[in-house]
């Protein structure tokens, strides 16, 4: 697939990450919680990271931005847009400006200039899609009034779930920053050829602010942020919105779905846990077969035959327009909106084509992602960073090649965006150092994990912060002449 010609090529020139060191092995977690390790390994992954007692979404984001500036030798005065994508913010007023403040102070302590005073500092929120929306906002900025400058978008989140919940093994924490500019050195982002979808889904995955009320932060700087979620329904929403975003892109680019999907070699999707993107992409492939050639429909019929599904009934199901939001009731949350397709999917998974059309296209970086857990807004750029590094090691991408990305945010929205690898992608990838960001790890025992998770003091953590931002203290004054109640104060530990 050839890249469309644009007046301006705008995209990504760099990526950098901060991953907190505190690690929980899922095999250990299964022993602690009496869960089945083979199932967790197959569906979820190997391990996840936990934020430390002095971490917040803002400190992690600032760490990633400072690393990006260092690794790509960025002139901070050229940065005119600093966007934050997150669903873990704990301040309903300030956002990216907190990160700018931290980074500016660290830069000036080093004798370097601060980020431009004329820099825009927006925050983007829409569940896990906030970072993708931030990237789109940055590209539009660079195409218009910010032309000639540079933009940084940082995706940072803390995925926490109540202990004992079905979401607990899918936790994670971290931040990924990206550098955007004209004539990018890593990948051109084709917004004109992208696809969008959104629909209100009521209770897929929510974070009502009432969860914060009355939390005690006397022992820890952490604010517990356990979401309200419905697992089966969330999967349905993910699949349905993925299908609609892809359909929008097919129509914009006048693509033949099956032919197009087979032409791709690499796909990166939002990844809350291992199985979710595999399922989303596989269902998308089956839908593409249903709209394809006689050969495509014959392939689809073979999976229907193996699953005992009537192929005509399945194609009717694919053409239907189910009201997913109507399932948002206690009685209907477990309903399957595409039951025949999901039955055929089980047969497809057992076929040889499943590896070639699904798993192989998601292979780059997938092994690294088994040790990250869910990073919410940072999950997609983290997978891209890990994938580009593996591609560099294996020399498995080429300049001009299309790589498809798909971001998703509960609530419910999706963005499918084509990337085209730049001529200098190898040089840009060599500076990502994602594997280095993953290297430092402190393995937690059950008592340490439980204390960190529950916001209590932790004994025996063998880690001293180095070259990173931390929360120094949290304000507690609420007097008439001076109030800083709940405000975080940060410091940089060199």
N, C-alpha and C positions, 0 to 999 in steps of 0.2 A: 504494500500500500504506500503510494508516494505521498510525501508531506505536501500539503497545500502551500502555495506561494502566498506570502504575506508581505505587506509593506514593512512591517517591523517584526523581527524575530525576538520574542521576549520569553524568558524561562529561567531555569535554575542553573546557577553556576557553582553551588556548593551546599554541603550538608554537614552538620555537626551535632553530636548528641551528648547528653548527660544522663547517665543511668545510675541511680543510687546503688550503693554496694550491697545492701542487705538482701540476702537471697533465701528463699524457701524452696527446697527440693520437693516436688510434688509426690515423689515416692515416700519421702518422710511424712509429708502432710497426710497421705493416705493411711499410714500407720497411726498417726495421731488421731485421725477422725474416723477410722474404720471404713474407709472408702476403697474401691477396687482399683488398684494401680494400673492393670492392663487397660481398663476402660478409660481412665483419666489420661493415660499416655496417648491413647489413640485419638481421643476427642479433643483434649485440651493442650497438652504439651509436657515439658519436663520440669520447669521451674518458673517462679515469678519473683519479681523484686518488690521490696517494701520500702517506703520512705522512712527516713530516719527521724529522730526526735526533733531535729533542728531544720528539717526540710519543709518547704511548702511548694506549691506550684510555681510561685514567683521566684524562689531561689533556684529551683531546677531550671526554669526558663532562662534566667540570667546566666547561669553556668553554661548552658548550651550556646547562648548568643556570644558570650565572651570567647568560647572555644572557636566558634565560627570566625570571629574577627581575627583571632590569632592564626588559625590554620590556613586561612585564605588571604592573610595580610591585607585586610580590608581597611581602607581609609575611612574612619568613622564619620568624617565631615561630609562624605558623599551619600550617607544613608539618610534618606528623606522620608522613609516609611518604616515603622517598626510595629508590626501587627502581632497580637497574641491570640492564638486559638486555644480555647480551653473550656471544659465544663466543670472545672474544679476550683474556680475562683472563689475567694472568701471575702472579697471586698466588692460591694455593689456600686461603687463609685469609680475607683481607680483600677487600672488593669496594666496595660503595656507600659505606662509611665513608670510604674514601680520597677520594671525590668530596666528601663532606660536609666533611671536614677542609680541603680546598683552598678550597672555596666559603666556609666559615666565616671562614677567615683573610682572604680578600679582602674580605668584607663588613665585618669589623671594622676593617680598614685604612681603609675608607671611612667609618667612624663609624656603620655600620648594625648592627642586631642579627644574631646568628648564627641559623642554622636551629635550631628547637626542640631542646632537649636530650632531650626525650622522643620524638624521631623514630625510627621503625623504619628499618633500613638493609639490606634484603635484596638479594641478587643472584639473578637468574633465568637459568638456563642450559638451553637446549635448542636448540642450533644457531640458526638464524635466527628461531625462534619465541620466544626468550627475552623480547623486548620486549613481545610480545602477552601472554604469561603475566604479565609484570610489570604491565601495564595492568589485566588482570583481577584480579590480587592487590590493586592499589590501589583498584579500585572496590569490591571486597568489604570492604576495610578501611574505606572511607568509608561503606559501608552499615551497618557494625556498630560496633565500638569506636572507630573514628576519625570518627564522625559529627560534622559541623560544622567539621572541619578541611580541610586541603588536602593533596594528594599530588603528588609529582613522580616521573615515571618517565623515565629517560634510556636511550636505546638507542644503543650505541656499539660500533663494530667496525672491524677492519682486515682486509680481504680480500686475502690474498697467495697467490700460486701460484708454483711454481718456474718460472724462465725456461725457455721451450721447451715448457711443458706446454699442453694445450688450454685450461686455465683462465686462462692469463696475461692475455688481453685482457679478462677479466671482473673484474679487480681493482678495489679502491676503498677509501676510508677516510672516516669521518665520524661524527658523533653528532647525534641529534635528541632534545630533551627535551620532555616534554608535561606540562601542568598539568591535574590532575583535581580535580573538586569537585562538590558538589551544585548543582543548577540551573545547569549549565554554559552558557557563552556561545557556544561553537563548535559542539559536537555532543553529543547524548545517545547513550550507548552502551547498546545493548539486549543485555545478557548473557543474559537469560532466553530470548530468541529466537535465540540463537547456536547454531552447530553445531560439534561437536568430533570428531576422529578421531585415532587413533594406532595404530602397529603397528611391531614391531621389524624392521629391514631389514638388519642385520648390517654391510654395508660400503658403504652408499650414499655417505656423506660423514662422515669421522671425523677426530679430532685426538688420537691417542694421545700421552700425555705424553712418551714416549721420544724424540719429535722434538726436545725442548728440551735433552736431556742433552748437556753438554759444549760448548754454544754460547759463542763468544768475544764478549764485549761491550766489549772494550777500545777499539775504534775508534768504536763507535756505541752508543747506549742501546737500540737495537732488539733485540727477540727475534723471530727469524724463525718464522713460524707457518704453514708450508705444509701444507695438509690432504692427507689420503689420500682420493681421490675417484674415482668412476667415472661419467663424464659421461652416457652413454646410460642407464645404470641409474638415475641421479639424476633424469633427466627422467621416467622411468617412475614412480618413487616419488612425485614431485611431482603428477603427473596423478592417480594412483590415490588418494592421500590427499585431494586436492581434491574428488574425486567423493564420497568417503565423508563428508567434513565437510558438504558441501552436502546430501547425503541426510539426515544427522542433522537439519539445520536444516529441510528440507522437512517432515519428520515432526513435529517439535516445533510448527511453525507451521501445519501442515495446508495446505501450499502446493501448487498445481499447478505443477510445475517450469517448463515452457515459458512458461506465462502469466506466472509471476513474473519469470523472467529477462528477458522482453521488456519488463516494466513498469519495469525499472531504467533510469536514464539514466547513472549513474556507478558504476564499479567500480574499486577499488584492490586490488592483489594483491601478494604478495611477488614481488620483481623482481630476480633475480640477473643477468639481462641481458634485452635487449629482447624476444626471441622467446618466452621461457619463459611469462610470464603470458598472452600471446596464445594460445599453444597450450593451456594449462590451461583457459582460459575457453572456447575454441572446442570442446574435447572435452566440457566440461560442458554446453554448449549442445546438442551432438549427442545426448548421453545424455538430456537433457531432452526432446528431440523424440521419442526412442524410447519415452518414458513418457507421451506427450501424447495429444492428440486425433487424430482421423482426418486433419485438416489438417496437424498436426505430423508425423505419420508419412509423409504424402505428401511433405512437404518433405524429410524424411530420405531417402526413397526416391529423390528426384531426385539427391541427391549420390551415393548408392550407384550409380545408373545411370551417372552420369558417370565414376565410378571403376571401373566393372566389378565391383562388389561385390554379392553376393546379400543383399538387405535382411533376409530372415529369418535368415540365418546371422549377420548383424551384430547383430540384436536378441538372438539367442541369446548371442552374445559379450558383449553389454552386461549380460545377466542372470547371467553367470557370476561366480564369486567366485575369481579367480585368486590363487594364493599367490605374491605378488611376492617374498617373502623366499627362495623356492626358486630364484630366478634368481641369487642372490648367490654364484655360482661362476664361475671363469674361463671355463668353457665356455658359460655361459648369460647372461652379463652383457649381451650385445648382442641378446638376444631381445626381441621386441615383445610386450607382454602383451595389447594390444588392436590386433592388426594390421589387422583390417578397418575399425575405427573410424579408425585413422590414415590408411588409404588414402582413406576418404571425406572425411577432413579436408582432404586436398589438393584435392579437388574443391570443397569448401566455401570454401576460401581464394580460389578463382577466381571465386566468385559475388558478386553485388551485395549480397546479404544479409550477407556477412562484414563489410563495413565498418560497416553499420548496427548489427548485433548484437554485434560484437566490438570493432573498432577505435574506433568512435565512443564506446562506453561507457568506453573506456580513454584517451580523448583528453586529459582534463584533466591537466596536469602532465607528460605523456609526453615532450614535446620537451625539457624541462629534464632529465629523467632520463637522456637520452642522453649527458649530460656528467657523470654521477656515478659510473658503474660500480656494482659490487655493494657494498652497505653492510651485508650480512647482517641483523642485527636492526634496523638503522636504515633499511633499504630501503623498507619499507612506510610508516612515518611520514614519511619524506622525500618519497615520492611524494604522500602526502596533503597535506603542507605545500605542495608545488609546485602540486598540483591546486587546493587551496582558493584560492591566490593567483591562479591563472588564472581561476577561477570568479568571483572578486571583480572582476577586470578586465573580464570579459565579462558579468557579472551573469547567470550561467548556472545557479545553484542557488537554491532557494527554501527558506524556513523550513518545517520539517516534512518536507522531502523525504528519502527514504531513500537512503543511499549504502552500498553493500555493500563490506566489506573482507574480505580473506582472507589470513591469515598462514600461513606454512609453515616447518617446521624439519626438516632432514634427520634421519633416524634412527629414527622417522619420525612426524610429527604435523602436524595442520593445525587452524586455528580460523577459522570463517567467522562474522563478527560484523556485524550491521546497525548503522549509525549514522544518526541523524536530526538534520538540521541545526537548530540552535537559532535562536531569533528574532533574536539579536544576532550571528549568525555573521559578518556583514560587518565589524563593529567588531573582533571578535576576530581575524579573518583579517588585517586591516590591520596588526596588530602582529607578525605572524610574521616578516617580513623575510627570507624564504628566498632570494629573488633577491639580496639584499644579501650573504648568507652565501656565495653562489656567485661573487660578482663579483670578488673578489681571486684572481688566478691567476698562478702563475709557471710558464711552460712549460719543460719539461725537454728537454735534448738526450739523445742515447743514453748518453753516458758518465755524465751526472748521474743518469739513471734507473737505470742498471746499478749505480752505486755506492750509491744510496739503497736499492735493492731488496736488494742483497747485504750491507747493514749496514756499509758502509765510509764513510770521511770523504768529503765532497762539496765540490768546489771550485766557486766562481762562483755560488753560490745567492744571488740578489738579493732576499733577504727578511729583514727584521728583525722578530721577534715583537713584537706590540703589543696591549696589553689582553687578554692571554691567559696561560694556565698552560703551563709547559713543565717537562720533566725537568731539574733542575739538575745532578744527579749520581746515580750508582748506587753504593751501599755495597759495600765490598770487604773489610771486616774479618771475620775468623773466629777471633778469639782467645777464650780461655776467659772473660776478664772482659768482653768486649764483642764482639757479633756483629751485623753488619748486611749480611751477604753477599747481594747481589742486591736489596736494598731500594731503591726509587726515592725520591729526595728531590725535592720540587717547589718551584717558585717562581712567583709571579704577576708578569708584566712589564706594568707600567701604561703 
